[in-house]
Amino acid sequence: MKTLVTGATGFIGSFLVEELLKQGHQVTCLVRKTSNLRWIEDLDVKLIYGDCSDKQSLLDSIADADFDYVFHLAGITKTFDAKNFFHINAKGTENLIETVAEKNPSIKKFVYLSSLAAAGPSHDGKPLNESFEPRPVSSYGKSKLEGEKRVLKYKDQMPVIIIRPPAVYGPRDRDMYTLFKLVKKGISFCWGSCYYSLIYVEDLAKGIALSAENDSKSGEVYYLSDNRVYSNEDIVNEISSAVETKPVKFKIPRFIMPLIANIGQKISKDSIINIDKIKELQYSYWTCNSSKAQNELGFSPKVRIKEGVKWTADWYRIHQWL
C-alpha cells in the first residue's frame, strides 16, 4: 500500500505515520524544506518536498506518484491573520485534491482531517452528530469547514472521507501542554462550567487509518472521540493528579477573556490563548458523538482520560517539558 501523508511532521501526523507503518504501508511524507523532522527522522519513510499552498510544488513533487491512499493533515491552527487560515486550510486543501485528481485519479481513498471546530459547539448541550448542520464560530473552524467543502466537490471522482476529532491530547502536543504547565505551577483558570469531548492521539491515529480501510460511501463525515464527555473540572483534576499538584482556581469573567487573549497573542504567536481561540471558548459545549464511526468503521477507542493524561504527563517529564 503506497500512502502519502501531509502534515506528517506534526503532532497528530507523526503518530499517524507510525500507525500506518505498523500496518505495512509504504509511507511517503510531503514536507516543506523548513519542516522540523524530529518526530519522523528515524522512521522508514520517503520524503518529498512541496507546499500545499503552492500548487506547482505539488505538481512537481507527486507528478510520477501512484498512491493508494492520501491522508491530508497539513494545516494551521494558529495565526494572527485570519486570511492565513483560509489560504492554507482551505485553498491548500483544494490545491492538493486537485493535484491528486489530476495525477493520481485511481486513488483508493482520500482522507481529510478536519475538526470539531468546523461544526462548531453544541448549542443545546447534546453531543453533535453528523446530521447537525455545521455552525463554526471561529475563523479556524470556518476555514476547516471550507476545506471540507472543497474535498466534497470531488466525492464523485474519488472516494473521500472527512474526520472531525474534538480536542486531541497526548505526547508531543503543545496546545494541551499549556494547561499541563499551568496546573503544574499550581494555577487553574475557570470561566464557568464547560464540557468537552476528547481523544487520545494514538486512538485518533488508529481511527484515521481505519477510515481508509473501510468501504464506506464516498463523502462520509465521521466524529472520532473517546465517547465520554468531560467537564473542565474533570480535565483539570486528572491533570492535577498526574502532575501531583493541587492548583488554585482563578475564576475569569467571560467578558475579559478577549483582553487576555490579546495579551497572550502579543506574548507569543504560538500561544493557544489567542483571539480566534477565545471565540470558541465563549461556548460551553464542545462535544460530539462518535457512534457512527463505531457502527460503520468499527472504531473502538481504548484510552480513557485517566491513563491518557498520565501517559502524557510522564512523556512531558521524561522529555523535560515539565
N, C-alpha and C positions, 0 to 999 in steps of 0.2 A: 504494500500500500504506500504509494508516494503521496506525501502530505506537505502542504505549505501552511506555515503558521506566521501570521503577522502579530506584532506585539509580544514576541517570544522572550524578549529581554525583561519584560515587566514582571510584576508580582504574580498575577494570575497566569500570564502566558508561559512563564518558566515552569510552573507546576504542570500546565497542560502538556508542554513538550516532554517532560519526564513521564507523564502518564501515557502519552502516545508511543514513546519508545518502549515502554514496558509491554505495550500491546503489539509490538512488532512493526510499527510504522517506520518508513524511511522519511525522516523529517528534514525539511528544508525551512530555514528561518529567513524571512525577509527583514533585514535590518538596515539602519542608516549607518553611514560612515562614522557618525558621532555616538552611536549606541554603546552603552556600557554592557559588556558581555559577561559580567561576572557570574550570573546565575546559570549560564548555558555554556561557558567556555570549555568546560570539561566533559560535555555531553557529545555523543556521537551524532552530530547534526551537520548538515551542509548549510553554509551561509551564502546568501545572495544579497546584493546591495540595491536598495531602492527606497523610495519615499512615497507613501500613498497619496500625499498631497501634490505629487508631481507625476502625472500620468505617463509622461515619456519615460521616466526612470522605470516605471513598472513594465512598460512595453519592452524596454531593453533587457530588464532582468529576468523576465519569465517568457521571453519570446519563444524559446525552444522547449519549454517545460510541458510536462504531460502529467498533471497531478490528478490523483483520485479524489482528494479532499482538500478543501481550503478552509482554514479557521481564521477568521478575521477578528483579532483582538486589539489591534493597534488603535490608539485614540488618546485624547487628553481628558483629564478630569478637573484640571485647574488652569485658569488663565485670567489675566487682568482684562483682556478684551474679549467680549462675548463672540465677536466675529470669528475668533480663532476656533471656537468650539465647532462652528458650522463648516469652516474651511477644512478642518481635519476630520471631525467625526461624521460629517455628512458628505461633503464633497470628496474627501479622501476615500470613503466607503464606495461612493459612486465610481471613482476612478478605478478602484480595484476590481469591482464586479464587472465593469465594462471591459476591462482588460482580460479578465478570466473568460467572459463570454466570447471575446474575440479570439483569444489564443488557446483556450482550453475548454471548448464547448461540450466535451463529453464527460465533464466532471460528474462524480457521483453525488457530491453534497457540498454546498457552500454554507458554512455556519457562521452567523454573525453574533458576536457577544454584545448585547445591548445592556440595559439596566432597568431596574425598577423605577429609576428616576424618569425613564421615558414614558411610563404610565402615570406617574405622579402618586401622591398619597391617597390613602383611603379617606373618603370624606364622611363615611358613616361608621367607621370603626371596624368594618368587616374586611378581612384579608382580600385583596384583589385577586380575581382570577382572569383568565384570558378573554372572557366575554365583556369585561368592563372597557368602556371607551377611554383611551389614554387622555389624561389631562395633566401634562407636565407643568411644573411650577417654576423651574429653574432654566436658565439658558443651556446648561449642560443637558438636562433632561430633554429639552426641546430638540437639541442637536442630535441626541441619540435616537429620538423618535424619527427625525428626518432621515437619519441613516437607515433605520428600519424600512422606511417607505421606499428608499432608493434600492434596497435589496429586493423588496417585494415586487418591484417592477419586472424583475427577471424570473419570477416564480414559475412562469410557463415555459421558460427557456432552459432552466436548470433547476435541480432540487435545492431549495434554500430553506434554512431553519433559523429561527431567531431565539436566542436565550436571554431571559431577563433575570439576572440574580439581584437579590437585595444587598445589604451591606455584607461585604466579604472580609474575613479576617484570617490570620494565620501567619506563620513565619514569612519574613521578607516584606511584610506590609508596612508602609509608612504612614498611612492615614489613621488606622486604629491605634497605631503606635503612639500617637499624640495623647490619646486617652490613657494608655498604659503609663506613659511618663507622668502625667498629671496625678494619677492615682498613686503611683509610687512615691511622688513627692508629698502625698497626703492631702491632695486637693481634688474636689469633685464639684463640678458646676451643674446646676439644675435649673430648668426654665419651665417647670411643670411636668406633669405625668405624660410620658411619651412611650410609644410601643413600636417595636421593630421586629422584622424577620431578619434572620442571619443565615450565613452558610460558611462553613469552614472551607478553606481554599482547596484542599485535596478532594473533598466531596464535590465541589464545583467542577474541578478538572475532570473527574470521572464522569460527571453528568454531561459535560460538554462533549467529551469523546463519545459517550453513549448516544448522544443525539445524532451523530453522523452515521452510526452503525444501523440505526433504526430505519424501517421502511415507511415512516410517517409521511403524510402528504406534504408536498412542497408548499411553503408559505406558512407553516405552522409556527406558533409562538409558544414558548414554554417558560414558566417561572420555575426556578430551582432554589429551594430553601431547605432548612433542616426540619421544616414542618412544625416549628414552635413559634410562639410569639413571646417576646421578652420586653419587660418594662425597662426604662433607662436605669432604674434602681437595681433590677436583676443583673444587668450587664456590669454595672459598677461593683456590685457585691462579688461577682465572680472574679473580676479583675483584682479587686482588693484581696480576696482570698489567695489568688495566685501569686501576687507580689508581696503578700504578707504585710500589708499596710492598711490602716483604718483611716480613710480620708475624711477630712472635714468638708461638709457640704455647704456650698455657697449658692444661694438662690439668685438667679438673674432675671429681672423683668424682661419679658419678650421685646418690649419696645426699645430697649437699649442694645439689643443684640446686633443690629446693623452697625452701630457705632463700634462695638467690639470687633466685628468682622473687618471694618475699615482699618482699624489699628493693626489687627493680625495680618492683613494683606500687605500693609506697609512694612511690617517687620520681616515678613518672608513671603516671597512669591509662591513658594511651595506649601504654604500653610493650608491645612484643611479648613481652618477658620477663615473664610473669605466671604465676600459679599454675595456671590452666587449661591454658596452652600447655605448661607443663612436663610435664603428664600425657602429652602427645603426644611430647615429646622424650625420654621414657624408653624409647621404642621405636626400633629401629634401621632398620626398613624401611618407608618411606613411598613406595611405588612402585605404578604402575598401568600397565595395558596398553591402548592406545587402538586396537587392531586393529579392534574392532567399528565404531568411528567412521570409520576409514579405509574399511572394506568397505561399510558401509551409508550413510554420509553423504558419502563422497568427501573426507573430511578429510585434508589433507596439510600438516602444519606446515612452515614454511620456515626459521624462525630457530633456529640452534643456539646453544649456550651461549656460545661464544667471541664471536660477533658481538653476541648479545643483551646480554651483560654489558657489552661495550664501549660499545654504544649507550646503555645505561642509565647507566653511569658518566659518559659525555660529557654526557648530559642533566643529571645532578646537578651537574656542574661549571658548565655554561652557566647554570643557574638558581641557582648559588651555594649549593647544598645541601652540596657537598663543598668 
